[in-house]
Amino acid sequence: MASGFVKIAMEEFHSHTTNNWTGLLMRYWTIVEDEIADERAKSYPLMDNPLPTLILVGAYLAYVLVIGPLQMRDRKPYQLKNTLIYYNACQVLLSAYMFYEHLMSGWLFDYNLRCQPVDYSDSYQSRRMLNLCYIYYLSKLSEFADTIFFVLRKKKSQVTWLHLYHHSLTPIEAFILVKFIAGGNATFPNILNNFVHVCMYFYYMVAAMGPEYQKFLWWKKYMTELQIAQFILCIAHTIRALLSDCQFPAFISGLLLLNASIFFALFMNFYIQNYNRQRVLAKKLE
């Protein structure tokens, strides 16, 4: 069946119509849909194909890089104190809920840390994990608000390349998760991410309450280290799966390893740069 779709796709590519590339992409997507996509995911909104997710990511980048800065150019920054408190509190609760669901859907009792294939059955646990992965996907779309708030508050220094890369890529990764690999080894990075986000958004919530609460944020310096530890664990977990006789797709494990390695390098670079800035500042104050 797959060879037939490939033949149709190549015929479209070699034709002389104006829709060559469109037709080619559509036919290759048909191959992917028929051969490896999870049939259960089709019932979820935005999961039919990646175009809605890509449009949302594109709209996000257009706003935070062009439209938002132009809109705020001649305006005073918004304070958004109460909005930030409530938003971050909701993200803490959502992240805590997803962390709990990851445990209850497999990682606490049923999943094997060494190797856990994806369960594509209609069992209660498998469906619970699939639902959780979709909620995780939606949560990544909701996190666009992080950058939007930076733009509205004119916190330009916070809109770093690392920040944009992270917030642009994770919804696409989450789409792939729901569409193809909703469970097993692919969800190990998510449970770590949920734990880190509970801590991170709790920090943001307390910071938004005002200067009088800064004394409770002594642990701020450990946040980047916690994020780096997250990626180290992901790398170690994926390498272990690759070196074992695991039924989880090696290609997907390779992508997970590449992704975790890129984020590890980016966060390490951020950590080192921040450390060097603090050293320079400390010397100036001496």
CORURZI-V382272 format. One record per backbone hydrogen bond with DSSP energy under -1.0 kcal/mol. NH is the residue of the N-H (numbers start at 0). CO is the residue of the C=O. E is the energy in kcal/mol with one decimal. If there is no record, write none. Layout:
BEGIN
nh=NH co=CO e=E
nh=NH co=CO e=E
END
This chain:
BEGIN
nh=4 co=0 e=-1.8
nh=5 co=1 e=-2.3
nh=6 co=2 e=-2.2
nh=7 co=3 e=-2.0
nh=8 co=4 e=-2.6
nh=9 co=5 e=-2.6
nh=10 co=6 e=-2.1
nh=11 co=7 e=-2.1
nh=12 co=8 e=-2.0
nh=13 co=9 e=-2.2
nh=22 co=18 e=-3.4
nh=23 co=19 e=-2.6
nh=24 co=20 e=-2.5
nh=25 co=21 e=-2.4
nh=26 co=22 e=-2.2
nh=27 co=23 e=-2.4
nh=28 co=24 e=-2.4
nh=29 co=25 e=-1.7
nh=30 co=26 e=-1.7
nh=31 co=27 e=-2.2
nh=32 co=28 e=-3.0
nh=33 co=29 e=-2.5
nh=34 co=30 e=-2.5
nh=35 co=31 e=-2.3
nh=36 co=31 e=-1.6
nh=37 co=178 e=-3.2
nh=40 co=37 e=-1.5
nh=41 co=38 e=-1.2
nh=43 co=40 e=-1.8
nh=46 co=43 e=-1.6
nh=53 co=49 e=-2.5
nh=54 co=50 e=-2.6
nh=55 co=51 e=-2.3
nh=56 co=52 e=-2.4
nh=57 co=53 e=-2.5
nh=58 co=54 e=-2.8
nh=59 co=55 e=-2.3
nh=60 co=56 e=-2.4
nh=61 co=57 e=-2.4
nh=62 co=58 e=-2.1
nh=63 co=59 e=-2.6
nh=64 co=60 e=-1.9
nh=65 co=61 e=-1.7
nh=66 co=61 e=-2.4
nh=67 co=62 e=-3.6
nh=69 co=65 e=-2.0
nh=70 co=66 e=-2.5
nh=71 co=67 e=-2.2
nh=74 co=71 e=-1.5
nh=77 co=151 e=-2.6
nh=83 co=79 e=-2.9
nh=84 co=80 e=-2.2
nh=85 co=81 e=-2.6
nh=86 co=82 e=-2.7
nh=87 co=83 e=-2.6
nh=88 co=84 e=-2.1
nh=89 co=85 e=-2.3
nh=90 co=86 e=-2.1
nh=91 co=87 e=-2.1
nh=92 co=88 e=-2.3
nh=93 co=89 e=-2.6
nh=94 co=90 e=-2.6
nh=95 co=91 e=-2.5
nh=96 co=92 e=-2.4
nh=97 co=93 e=-2.4
nh=98 co=94 e=-2.4
nh=99 co=95 e=-2.3
nh=100 co=96 e=-2.6
nh=101 co=97 e=-2.3
nh=102 co=98 e=-1.7
nh=103 co=99 e=-2.6
nh=104 co=100 e=-2.4
nh=106 co=101 e=-2.0
nh=107 co=102 e=-2.3
nh=109 co=105 e=-1.1
nh=110 co=105 e=-3.7
nh=126 co=122 e=-2.5
nh=127 co=123 e=-2.2
nh=128 co=124 e=-2.1
nh=129 co=125 e=-2.2
nh=130 co=126 e=-2.7
nh=131 co=127 e=-2.0
nh=132 co=128 e=-2.5
nh=133 co=129 e=-1.8
nh=134 co=130 e=-2.1
nh=135 co=131 e=-2.6
nh=136 co=132 e=-2.0
nh=137 co=133 e=-2.4
nh=138 co=134 e=-2.3
nh=139 co=135 e=-1.4
nh=140 co=136 e=-1.2
nh=141 co=137 e=-2.1
nh=142 co=138 e=-1.2
nh=143 co=140 e=-1.5
nh=144 co=141 e=-1.6
nh=145 co=142 e=-1.4
nh=147 co=143 e=-1.8
nh=148 co=144 e=-2.6
nh=149 co=145 e=-1.4
nh=150 co=146 e=-2.3
nh=151 co=147 e=-2.5
nh=152 co=148 e=-1.8
nh=153 co=150 e=-1.2
nh=154 co=149 e=-3.1
nh=155 co=153 e=-1.0
nh=157 co=154 e=-1.6
nh=158 co=155 e=-1.1
nh=159 co=157 e=-1.9
nh=163 co=159 e=-2.4
nh=164 co=160 e=-2.7
nh=165 co=161 e=-2.5
nh=166 co=162 e=-2.4
nh=167 co=163 e=-2.0
nh=168 co=164 e=-2.1
nh=169 co=165 e=-2.1
nh=172 co=168 e=-2.4
nh=173 co=169 e=-2.6
nh=174 co=170 e=-2.0
nh=175 co=171 e=-2.1
nh=176 co=172 e=-2.3
nh=177 co=173 e=-2.3
nh=178 co=174 e=-2.7
nh=179 co=175 e=-2.3
nh=180 co=176 e=-1.1
nh=182 co=180 e=-2.2
nh=184 co=115 e=-2.2
nh=185 co=182 e=-1.0
nh=186 co=183 e=-1.9
nh=187 co=184 e=-1.5
nh=190 co=186 e=-1.7
nh=191 co=187 e=-1.5
nh=192 co=188 e=-2.4
nh=193 co=189 e=-2.6
nh=194 co=190 e=-1.7
nh=195 co=191 e=-2.4
nh=196 co=192 e=-2.4
nh=197 co=193 e=-1.8
nh=198 co=194 e=-1.6
nh=199 co=195 e=-2.8
nh=200 co=196 e=-2.7
nh=201 co=197 e=-1.4
nh=202 co=198 e=-2.0
nh=203 co=199 e=-2.3
nh=204 co=200 e=-2.2
nh=205 co=201 e=-2.3
nh=206 co=202 e=-2.7
nh=207 co=203 e=-1.9
nh=208 co=205 e=-1.1
nh=209 co=206 e=-1.0
nh=212 co=209 e=-1.8
nh=213 co=210 e=-1.8
nh=215 co=212 e=-1.6
nh=216 co=213 e=-2.0
nh=219 co=216 e=-1.8
nh=221 co=218 e=-1.6
nh=222 co=219 e=-1.8
nh=225 co=221 e=-2.1
nh=226 co=222 e=-2.0
nh=227 co=223 e=-2.3
nh=228 co=224 e=-2.4
nh=229 co=225 e=-1.7
nh=230 co=226 e=-1.4
nh=231 co=227 e=-2.0
nh=232 co=228 e=-2.3
nh=233 co=229 e=-1.9
nh=234 co=230 e=-2.6
nh=235 co=231 e=-2.6
nh=236 co=232 e=-2.6
nh=237 co=233 e=-2.4
nh=238 co=234 e=-2.5
nh=239 co=235 e=-2.1
nh=240 co=236 e=-1.7
nh=241 co=237 e=-2.4
nh=242 co=238 e=-2.1
nh=245 co=243 e=-1.9
nh=252 co=248 e=-2.2
nh=253 co=249 e=-2.4
nh=254 co=250 e=-1.9
nh=255 co=251 e=-2.7
nh=256 co=252 e=-2.4
nh=257 co=253 e=-2.5
nh=258 co=254 e=-2.8
nh=259 co=255 e=-2.5
nh=260 co=256 e=-2.2
nh=261 co=257 e=-2.4
nh=262 co=258 e=-2.3
nh=263 co=259 e=-2.3
nh=264 co=260 e=-2.4
nh=265 co=261 e=-2.4
nh=266 co=262 e=-2.7
nh=267 co=263 e=-2.4
nh=268 co=264 e=-2.2
nh=269 co=265 e=-2.2
nh=270 co=266 e=-2.5
nh=271 co=267 e=-2.7
nh=272 co=268 e=-2.5
nh=273 co=269 e=-2.4
nh=274 co=270 e=-2.4
nh=275 co=271 e=-2.5
nh=276 co=272 e=-2.2
nh=277 co=273 e=-2.1
nh=278 co=274 e=-1.9
nh=279 co=275 e=-2.3
nh=280 co=276 e=-2.4
nh=281 co=277 e=-2.3
nh=282 co=278 e=-2.0
nh=283 co=279 e=-1.8
nh=284 co=280 e=-1.5
END
